[in-house]
Amino acid sequence: MVSAANAADERARESRPSFHAGETEVVPARITPSKEDASPLGLPETSGETVLVALARDPYWLYAYWDVTPEEFSAAQQRAGSSARVLRVYKLTQSEMSPSTIQSWWDVALTAEARDWYLEVNAPATWWCLELGFVAPSQEFVRLARSNVVETPADCPEGEVAGAAHLGTSSGSWYGWATRDTRQRP
């Protein structure tokens, strides 16, 4: 006698492709995550190291993603005495991060479950660096991780300038270009 569960397994087995290796039939295994796994594929929740990566998405946006070990997260949160997690955005004057190269900075409040974030910076051809951390009640910043330095690309090709104006007659018999460089550099 065949039970309903065995019948369902047989139907599933018949619907999956099978391969023959000599006399042995090979059927691909069905992946069933265990209840202990953190993700549906059984991948670990964290990579085991703390890292923050910044990428320039385009001239106006940055993208950041991070991974923090639970131990480092707990230690930083305890030092800060706060759960106010932020991404600190630094606008730099050159391609290295140091106190003398910081032009301005601001904090972006993060949700508790966030592991990545898009940042609208609206500044083409500018250097940026990010820090992930907590803001203590005393307003002290407790850093968890610092990103790489990244530059947003220019918003027009090199040699082309914003504000180019076309000159010509209404009949189109003569064409020329007048240019005025309206880009603002930091």
CORDACOR-V480434 format. One record per residue. N is the residue number from 0. RES is the residue in one small letter. D_FIRST is the distance of its C-alpha to the first C-alpha in Angstrom with 1 decimal. Layout:
BEGIN
N:RES:D_FIRST ; N:RES:D_FIRST
END
This chain:
BEGIN
0:m:0.0 ; 1:v:3.8 ; 2:s:6.6 ; 3:a:9.8 ; 4:a:11.7 ; 5:n:9.9 ; 6:a:10.2 ; 7:a:13.8 ; 8:d:14.5 ; 9:e:13.6 ; 10:r:15.9 ; 11:a:18.5 ; 12:r:18.4 ; 13:e:18.9 ; 14:s:21.8 ; 15:r:23.6 ; 16:p:26.0 ; 17:s:25.3 ; 18:f:28.1 ; 19:h:28.4 ; 20:a:30.7 ; 21:g:31.2 ; 22:e:27.9 ; 23:t:26.2 ; 24:e:24.5 ; 25:v:25.7 ; 26:v:24.0 ; 27:p:26.2 ; 28:a:25.0 ; 29:r:24.6 ; 30:i:27.4 ; 31:t:26.6 ; 32:p:29.7 ; 33:s:29.6 ; 34:k:31.1 ; 35:e:34.1 ; 36:d:35.2 ; 37:a:38.3 ; 38:s:37.4 ; 39:p:34.2 ; 40:l:34.8 ; 41:g:35.5 ; 42:l:39.2 ; 43:p:41.7 ; 44:e:43.6 ; 45:t:46.9 ; 46:s:48.3 ; 47:g:50.0 ; 48:e:53.5 ; 49:t:55.8 ; 50:v:56.8 ; 51:l:58.4 ; 52:v:58.7 ; 53:a:61.0 ; 54:l:60.8 ; 55:a:63.2 ; 56:r:61.2 ; 57:d:64.3 ; 58:p:67.9 ; 59:y:67.1 ; 60:w:63.8 ; 61:l:62.5 ; 62:y:58.9 ; 63:a:58.0 ; 64:y:54.8 ; 65:w:54.5 ; 66:d:52.4 ; 67:v:53.6 ; 68:t:52.3 ; 69:p:51.5 ; 70:e:54.2 ; 71:e:56.9 ; 72:f:55.9 ; 73:s:56.2 ; 74:a:59.4 ; 75:a:61.1 ; 76:q:59.9 ; 77:q:61.3 ; 78:r:64.6 ; 79:a:65.0 ; 80:g:64.1 ; 81:s:62.5 ; 82:s:59.3 ; 83:a:61.3 ; 84:r:59.8 ; 85:v:61.9 ; 86:l:62.3 ; 87:r:66.0 ; 88:v:67.3 ; 89:y:70.5 ; 90:k:72.6 ; 91:l:74.6 ; 92:t:77.9 ; 93:q:76.7 ; 94:s:73.8 ; 95:e:73.7 ; 96:m:72.8 ; 97:s:75.6 ; 98:p:77.5 ; 99:s:80.3 ; 100:t:78.0 ; 101:i:76.4 ; 102:q:77.8 ; 103:s:75.7 ; 104:w:72.4 ; 105:w:70.1 ; 106:d:66.9 ; 107:v:63.7 ; 108:a:61.6 ; 109:l:57.9 ; 110:t:54.8 ; 111:a:52.9 ; 112:e:49.9 ; 113:a:52.0 ; 114:r:51.7 ; 115:d:53.6 ; 116:w:56.4 ; 117:y:58.5 ; 118:l:62.2 ; 119:e:64.7 ; 120:v:67.9 ; 121:n:70.0 ; 122:a:72.1 ; 123:p:72.0 ; 124:a:73.3 ; 125:t:73.0 ; 126:w:71.8 ; 127:w:69.2 ; 128:c:67.6 ; 129:l:65.0 ; 130:e:64.3 ; 131:l:61.4 ; 132:g:62.2 ; 133:f:62.9 ; 134:v:66.1 ; 135:a:67.3 ; 136:p:69.1 ; 137:s:72.3 ; 138:q:71.4 ; 139:e:71.1 ; 140:f:68.5 ; 141:v:66.1 ; 142:r:64.7 ; 143:l:61.2 ; 144:a:61.5 ; 145:r:63.9 ; 146:s:63.0 ; 147:n:64.6 ; 148:v:67.6 ; 149:v:66.9 ; 150:e:69.2 ; 151:t:68.4 ; 152:p:69.5 ; 153:a:72.5 ; 154:d:71.9 ; 155:c:74.0 ; 156:p:74.5 ; 157:e:77.2 ; 158:g:80.5 ; 159:e:79.5 ; 160:v:80.8 ; 161:a:79.9 ; 162:g:82.3 ; 163:a:83.2 ; 164:a:85.2 ; 165:h:85.7 ; 166:l:89.3 ; 167:g:90.4 ; 168:t:92.1 ; 169:s:90.6 ; 170:s:90.9 ; 171:g:88.9 ; 172:s:91.7 ; 173:w:91.8 ; 174:y:89.0 ; 175:g:89.2 ; 176:w:87.4 ; 177:a:88.8 ; 178:t:86.8 ; 179:r:87.0 ; 180:d:84.8 ; 181:t:83.3 ; 182:r:80.7 ; 183:q:81.1 ; 184:r:80.4 ; 185:p:80.0
END
